[in-house]
């Protein structure tokens, strides 16, 4: 556990090292990682999808336009994920503690979509035009797993997790 | 470099679905992720979401990160930083109000030297508060991990730490307990 200490000890006198030890004890007492956070971290491995194609978050209106759109924040949050050959556009609207998703696959195509969230997995279908919607999604981290209609044997496309 | 070999073994096992390997990664880096998030002042609720998102992203991407298995702490710190900034940005849009730094107050009546140390840490200027919050992680993070957590150049960390510790001592002396500090 203390293997890395030498690196931190660079340029530190014994007094500094002693003070850092005391401060570490204070942090451990007053701001440790909550047990619930570590428990959720340990449980995260079960959500992995083997052999999935990853769709990266390319645009998030909450971050990418936050600096300029101070008062136009009442509309839905817009997200775009991109994988090779597929974009997934999602509008997110808060409804109390829940989230409503309305999405579009580009290019348009039918798909089965698993919306993975704190409340479990909500499975919906995208129609031939690539449109889909999901209600009553729990706030917190969300990821979409898309099984594309015209390629049922190909690996699913999984979006990055993002807290909604 | 034994530590990095351990991490690589844990990462390889976890990438293959081994829960013990994964638990080992959480034990090794759980505090680094939390420290990074807290360094940015996220509330406990947002902080829990940022931490969960960071670990979910790792679970999903571990198999694609083989080249970084030796430097997973750097990847986790950078991801925790990015997710913290995302949640701070989303909160600003949602509330159109600045996120006030959540105070983890020592419980009312918390006495003694640790409570005083913690109070002084929280009164430091923001850049020092952030740096110390990450540096005080157990096990102590590498400079590369600190750099990733705070988006600071590696070369400047030792000097910044020295300056912040000096500032800390100065503030402690204003509490008139310098004698106690030097005695200990």
Interface residues (C-beta under 8 A of the other chain):
Chain A: X1 X2 X3 X4 X5 X7 X8 X10 X11 X12 X16 X18 X19 X20 X22 X23 X24 X25 X26 X27 X28 X29 X30 X31 X32 X33 X34 X36 X37 X38 X40 X41 X42 X44 X45 X47 X48 X49 X50 X52 X54 X60 X61 X62 X63 X66 X69 X70 X71 X73 X77 X140 X141 X143 X158 X160 X161 X162 X163
Chain B: X2 X3 X14 X17 X19 X22 X23 X26 X30 X31 X33 X34 X35 X38 X44 X46 X47 X48 X49 X50 X51 X52 X53 X55 X56 X57 X58 X59 X60 X61 X62 X63 X64 X83 X85 X86 X87 X89 X90 X92 X93 X94 X96 X104 X106 X110 X113 X114 X115 X117 X118 X121 X132 X133 X135 X136 X137 X138 X139 X140 X141 X142 X143 X158 X159 X161 X162 X165 X168 X169 X181 X184
